Every structure is written in C-alpha cells, then in structure tokens.
Amino acid sequence: MASTTIQVPRETRDHLAELAKERGMSIGQLVEALAAEQPTAEQRAARLIADREAVRRLLGVDISEEEFEAAPDVLGNIYKIAAEKARSAPGAAA
C-alpha cells in the first residue's frame, strides 16, 4: 500500500502520537482506524438505502422514501430517553 505525508501542527502530531502509543499503534495505524470509523456522506447514503431495503424486506411492507422521512427518529428518541434517565438517576453528576 502506498503511503503519504499529512502536515499537521506539531501539537496535533504529538497528541496523535500519545493516543497511538496508548493503543499500541503507530500514528498511521491510528489515523487509519479513525478514518475507518467515519463513513463519508456517500457511504452513509448507501448505508441508508441498504438499511431501508432491509426494513422493507424484513417487514414485507413497501414503505416509501417519503414515509421513511416522515417517520419518527426512534433511535434518537431512545437515546434522549436514556440520557434523561441517566441524568436523573440517583448519584448522577449534574
């Protein structure tokens, strides 16, 4: 695999080096791992299409794109509920 050089401020390089060291990696491996975790807009769009097709197939219902767009953000709502419960739990940090 061909490699290249990325110019960053010295402080950023030092920070990346420390993070890589903590994980037992090189800076290059750390940057590769970080890049792999962050899909591009094109990759996110492709994943959305695939996910919606999977939902249609599993449910056996033809849900239109408009219906998907109008549907509530179920996962987002679950995260909000969980965050609210965590904040209000006894001993939770304010």
C-alpha positions as a printed NumPy array, in Angstrom:
array([[  0.   ,   0.   ,   0.   ],
       [  1.324,   3.423,  -0.901],
       [  1.56 ,   5.962,   1.89 ],
       [  1.719,   9.722,   2.002],
       [  2.575,  12.538,   4.367],
       [ -0.021,  14.708,   6.077],
       [  1.099,  18.005,   7.507],
       [ -0.41 ,  18.952,  10.852],
       [  0.69 ,  21.302,  13.618],
       [  3.322,  19.846,  15.935],
       [  0.864,  19.852,  18.85 ],
       [ -1.585,  17.772,  16.82 ],
       [  1.131,  15.326,  15.832],
       [  2.218,  14.982,  19.45 ],
       [ -1.377,  14.425,  20.547],
       [ -1.876,  11.752,  17.887],
       [  1.403,  10.104,  18.883],
       [  0.274,   9.893,  22.504],
       [ -3.125,   8.463,  21.52 ],
       [ -1.442,   5.923,  19.253],
       [  1.023,   4.929,  21.982],
       [ -1.841,   4.372,  24.452],
       [ -3.44 ,   1.996,  21.955],
       [ -0.23 ,   0.213,  20.987],
       [ -0.365,   1.591,  17.452],
       [  1.633,   3.792,  15.153],
       [  0.253,   7.213,  14.221],
       [ -0.504,   5.85 ,  10.754],
       [ -2.485,   2.947,  12.197],
       [ -4.388,   5.33 ,  14.453],
       [ -5.274,   7.613,  11.545],
       [ -6.392,   4.577,   9.508],
       [ -8.588,   3.397,  12.394],
       [-10.116,   6.85 ,  12.853],
       [-10.808,   7.158,   9.116],
       [-12.412,   3.693,   9.035],
       [-14.788,   4.729,  11.842],
       [-16.042,   7.796,   9.952],
       [-18.041,   6.999,   6.81 ],
       [-18.221,   9.573,   4.04 ],
       [-21.527,  11.176,   3.038],
       [-21.657,   8.801,   0.062],
       [-21.101,   5.783,   2.325],
       [-23.776,   6.99 ,   4.779],
       [-26.241,   7.45 ,   1.909],
       [-25.514,   3.949,   0.586],
       [-25.955,   2.511,   4.092],
       [-29.294,   4.326,   4.464],
       [-30.535,   2.864,   1.178],
       [-29.421,  -0.637,   2.201],
       [-30.959,  -0.273,   5.675],
       [-34.294,   0.867,   4.263],
       [-34.317,  -2.03 ,   1.806],
       [-33.632,  -4.433,   4.686],
       [-36.549,  -2.974,   6.666],
       [-38.869,  -3.351,   3.676],
       [-37.732,  -6.945,   3.128],
       [-37.98 ,  -7.94 ,   6.802],
       [-41.374,  -6.333,   7.341],
       [-42.722,  -7.376,   3.973],
       [-44.18 ,  -3.909,   3.53 ],
       [-43.389,  -1.441,   0.763],
       [-42.569,   1.725,   2.713],
       [-41.944,   4.758,   0.501],
       [-38.99 ,   7.11 ,   0.919],
       [-41.459,   9.828,   1.941],
       [-42.87 ,   7.584,   4.652],
       [-39.377,   6.862,   5.96 ],
       [-38.611,  10.587,   6.032],
       [-41.847,  11.332,   7.93 ],
       [-41.316,   8.532,  10.467],
       [-40.131,   9.428,  13.968],
       [-36.447,   9.075,  14.829],
       [-36.908,   6.012,  17.026],
       [-33.224,   5.503,  17.832],
       [-32.74 ,   9.211,  18.51 ],
       [-35.727,   9.159,  20.861],
       [-34.336,   6.126,  22.691],
       [-31.011,   7.937,  23.167],
       [-32.84 ,  11.012,  24.519],
       [-34.86 ,   8.913,  26.977],
       [-31.747,   7.067,  28.149],
       [-29.841,  10.336,  28.593],
       [-32.686,  11.855,  30.611],
       [-32.876,   8.78 ,  32.844],
       [-29.1  ,   8.771,  33.338],
       [-29.124,  12.467,  34.306],
       [-31.971,  11.993,  36.794],
       [-30.616,   8.789,  38.346],
       [-29.56 ,   8.971,  41.991],
       [-25.884,   9.916,  42.221],
       [-25.758,  11.236,  38.641],
       [-23.425,  14.153,  38.05 ],
       [-25.23 ,  17.416,  37.485]])
